[in-house]
Amino acid sequence: MADARLTDEDHEMLASFRFALRKFIAFSEAAARRDGLTPRQHQALLGIRAMQDRGSASVSDLAAFLILQHNSAVELVDRLVAAGFVMRATDPEDGRRVRLALTESGEARLAALSQTHLDELEQIGPELRHLLTRIQRYRRRVRGTARNGAVHCKSRS
């Protein structure tokens, strides 16, 4: 439901935040391509690596992480295996399940890209923090107005 209390400043704030996110995504996609990966391949390497810290990743886990259909994740993993960035291994506890892990080459490619991304986040961090602070202030203001309005209406009855 639309809120009549939204102002031009509120819309500008949301547009600015969305623009900052899109700039980072565009940066990320360009960095992946410069390193010879598609953006989705980069996301897959990052997801597999993150899941390795918690045990290991399956194709189903990766599909969920990337918000992909299972068959699309299988095709993506096939390309990453062919490129030498990912290896498959049968789960020793459940022979029906296939586990994914990065190869040394995949680890090296991801490490370089991750450092580039962390450097960029360090640069844009102040802008993102400023925008998030504005959003939080807005939300507190709206909640406060709604609570005060509700209390005010009740006290008139």
NORRAHU-V298609 format. One record per helix or strand of 2 or more residues. SS is the DSSP state (H for helix, E for strand). FROM is the first residue (numbers start at 1). LEN is the number of residues. Records with the same first field share a line. If there is no record, write none. Layout:
SS = FROM-LEN / FROM-LEN
This chain:
H = 8-27 / 39-14 / 59-8 / 70-13 / 104-53
E = 57-2 / 86-5 / 98-5
